[in-house]
Amino acid sequence: MASSSSAIRSWRTAFLTLRDETLASPPPQVLLALLQDLMLSHSFDVLVSAAPDLPPHEVNSDLVLLAELASDSSVRRDSYDVLLWTCHLLMQIHEVSCKLFLDISNSSWTIILRILQKVLEHSFGDSDNKSSESSNKTRVMAEVLDILRLSMKAYRRHNSHLEIMESARLLVCTVSYLHAELLNLHYPHGIRGPSNDSLSRNPICNNLWDAQSLALSIMGDSLTGIVSSIPIDLWQSTIEVLRKVMDYLTSKNLLLENSVMSRLLTNLLNVLHIVLLEPKDSLSGHVPGLVAALQLFLSYGLASGTPLPFLINDLKGKSLTSNGLESGLGKSRKSDAGPYRPPHLRKKDGFSNNPADTQCSDYLSPNFGFTSSDSDHSDNDGSAKHVDRYRSSKVRLAALVCIQDLCHADPKSLSSLWTLLLPENDVLQPRKYEANLMASLLFDPIIKVRMESASTLASMLDGHSLTLSQVAEYNESSKCGSFTTLSSSLGQKLKQFHTGLLYLLQHETHNGLLASSLKVILLLISATPYERMPSNLLPTLIGSLHSRVKEIPLSKSSNMDLLVNGLACLAVCFSRSPSSFHVLKFLEEDISQGFSSNQPESSMFCFLFHLSESKNHPSIIYEALQILRAASHNYPRIATRIWGHISVSVSELLLVGRWDSDSEICTNSCKEEFSKTVSATTEKCLMAAIKVLDECLRAVSEFKGVDDFQDLRLLDIQRISSSTRTKKISSAPSFELDDLDTSNGVSTSHGIDQWNEVISNHLPKSLPHASPMVRAASLTCFAGMTSSVFTSLTKGKQEFVISSAVTAALSDAVPSVRLAACRAIGVLTCFSCIVSRSKVINEFIRAADYNSHDPQSSVRITASWALANICDALRHRETELISVICEDETTHRDSISLLVESALRLTKDSDKIKSNAVRALGNLSRFISLPSYSAAEKLKRFNGMFVML
């Protein structure tokens, strides 16, 4: 107790005397002498021991005074001892009293940072001071960083943005000073210094790397959470100093595989990730250097005697042949033929005598275990002496995250650097010291790194899908060293991309990595121009996806997302346009296998119909139906052959009012979640089923989007044009392969039988459904009907079609349903057998006019399109079908008057609606008798509108 009182008395005596003596603002030399007498003369330990027993505000006030006076005295060159002593005192008191919250204000913190800056400048910026020895510099740097670390730890949540920014600026200067010091060690007096091996054993160099690592760690902590408010000058200085450190380490080959360098690189890349999240300026000047350095980090920790993972062990003595896509791995090494290593290196690296441990020097041995843990280092990561191998995986993981940041921040600059990140050949052949994203995905021994590689590849594809689809073109590899065009290079990379992912798809057992790979495949399919790639590439991918997906057990709810992602990839494959002849052959061969209920996985279509059964989870049913829809649209020739099974599947889904939570895919753990979403997903599945039905009906009836009067309208246009025009409707099935004889003896009725079946069995159940999505999809089916099909229907079925469309357009409360009804009316009105029925035309006019007043523009656009089609049909009836006699002329005149009024009103609407209104007025002007039309005022408006337009 007495010693504590004595320490407090010494503290207060020293600082009270200091305050009294400095009231008169003495000159620097007097102030320096005063500080030396009052502070340096006291026992350092005595002052430090007094701090915890003093009130925090008193300690804070005295420390700020000391820092301010020491900073003022620093104008003299011999004041370094006071600066250093003050710095050391600050560090010790912060360490002792870090549990006591010192209320440091903005101005006080600025003063403390100023003296720290002065200490660094004296230590590292002035070669004449006595601290120029490396050991003294290292000690000074350690104390400065300890102050910043303890302050950040104790006051981080209370510091303002300004304080954090000032600390970050000081840390940037610190990293820069340390970088300059390391350069001096590497090039003393401007000449080449010791070798990298010597540097790695140099304790001073290791201390500097440790200090740099600590500075970067504190910088990362300080900038986390305020990245959006970093000023541009701080952002620029940070990115520049990071570039200098990265360039130095990579250019001097200093990526040493030890714990010191692992920590440094991890902290360095973490700070880089923070500043890349929200770039404040252009990165175009930094991207090439950053990518070149990050590419080297992808193999960090894998180049010193680490064999291949299990992925390649399965391939020893084999070559990969995936459904015709060959990519040999080459001959594997013999198991007993490891590379020779000198005895001193064997002892140093701790290699065992097992030949398998030294078989290849690129990747970790299977004896070390292959971890799938989500932690960075867990119990199954191997023995303790190999812990650093897994610590180095943090560097690879951070490098991948930074590449993703560049993909999002500057995808344009990254597009020219694909050659560094992706291989052009032999993707499955692991080569020594070659690092790229595909190698990380396929061969890295840490599952987290492989999954992050998949995410990085997905980011690259997502940002460059348009470039790839427009530019890439596969050509056979030319002679070595010859010039390769950008399009050919991208084509080669896409080919290798497919090869690597196909192998991973067939052999990977980790569900997380497989799910990530499927996401990459989904983006890859969308970005690849298969018409300019090897002809068997897309069929091979489809076959591999089917083979992998059918192996996923439906009995486990954990496999749900995996199965859904795989089915989504298949749907995108079949939706690729233009249609592929080789895919068509693949589908024909698949259908020829038959549809055996005993072996649901025997063919792809049999498997899809099995998945679309109501007992499965709605998400699975939906994706299976999406595949069937895409295949029917792009390959309409198969629709007739699979029609029977599609009809049965849709009928079954319509009969099931809801999916019971006892579905075989649903376990007790997911029943509650299942019940919450079952309604929405059930409606979505029913809508998808109706759309599959619609697509098949269009395919079997050879609907191409050209009806009776559109043919005549094209002829009218071509009479005044020198070119022949064709019309293609995107909603019509693709018929590019019409010249191929793919019917295989299956007779077709142009969809008449199928339409009769749908009108009798399916639509009566779906049109009155409670879900608006299902009703809208059902009405959309009528928009795909052809004139020949409608004419072949019985009168009762024709009335069913007409009344369903009109009733929905006038009575349904949901806009999307009325929109679908108007689309159906716009198609039906063009049929010759309907134009002659004035009563039906009048109902169509009334329904279209009613929806032209709808507040939603999408409904008005479709209603105006239907009105224009009605006017076109009436014009055709009056000018072409002269023999037709109207059933009710009075009703006809009233309807024409309503058409004119609606068209005139719609000319004041938006551009799309206005264009339909003008088309309607143009058709009306070709056949109506103006004197008998109406009053003179309407005639004046009618003529005036054409003059205005």
QUIKA-V722117 format. One line per field, one symbol per residue. phi: phi as a letter, one per 30 degrees, with the letter a starting at -180 (. if undefined). burial: # if it has 9 or more other ideal C-beta (glycine too) atoms within 8 Angstrom, else .. A space follows every 50 residues. Layout:
# QUIKA-V722117
phi=???
burial=???
This chain:
# QUIKA-V722117
phi=.dddddddddeddddddddddcddhddeddddddddddcddddddddddd edcceedddddddddddddddddddcddcdddedddeddeddddddcddc dcdddedddddddddddddddddcccdcddcddedddddddddddddddd ddddcedcddddddddddddddddddddddddddddbdhicdcddddddd cdddddddddddddddddddddddjbddcddddddddddddddddddddd dchcddcbdddddddddddddddddddbdcadcedceeddddddddddcd iccbibddddedddcdibbdbchjccbdcidddddccdddbeeddddddi dddddddbdbccbdddddjcdcddddabdcdjdddceddddddddddddd dddddddddbddddddcdddcbdcahdccdcdiccaddddddcddcdddd dddddddddddddbdddddccdadbeedddjddcddddddddddddeddd ddddddcdcddddddddddddeddddccdddccedcddeddddddddddd dddddcdddeddddddddddddedddbddcdddddddddddddibcddbd cdbddddddddddddddeddddddddddddddddbddddddceedddddd dddddddaddddeddccedcddddddcdddddddddddddddeddddddd chdbiccedddddddddddcbdcccccbcdddddbdcddddcdhiddcch idddddddddccdeccddddddddddddddeddcdcdddddddddddddd dddddddddccddceddddddddddddddddddcedcddddddddddddd ddcdddddddddddddddddddddddddcccdddcddbdddddddddddd dddddddccdddddddddddddddddbdcddcdaddddddddddddddd
burial=...#.###.##..##.###.##.....#..##.###.###.#.#.##### #..#.#..##.#############.#..####################.. .#.#...#################.#..#.##...###.########### ##.###..#...#####################.###........#..## .#.####################..##..#...######.########## ...##.#..#################..#...#..##.############ ###..####.###.#...##.##.#.#.#..#........#....#..#. #...############.#.##.........##...############### #######..##.###.##..####.###.#....################ ###############.###.####............############## ######.#..####################..#..##############. .#.#..#.##.###############..##########.##........# .############..#########################.##.###.## ####....#.#.#.##...##..#...#..#################### #####.########..##.............####.#....#.......# ##.######.#######.#.#####################.#...##.# ##.#######.#.##################################### ##.#....###################...#.........########## .######.#...##.######.###.#.....#....##.##..##...
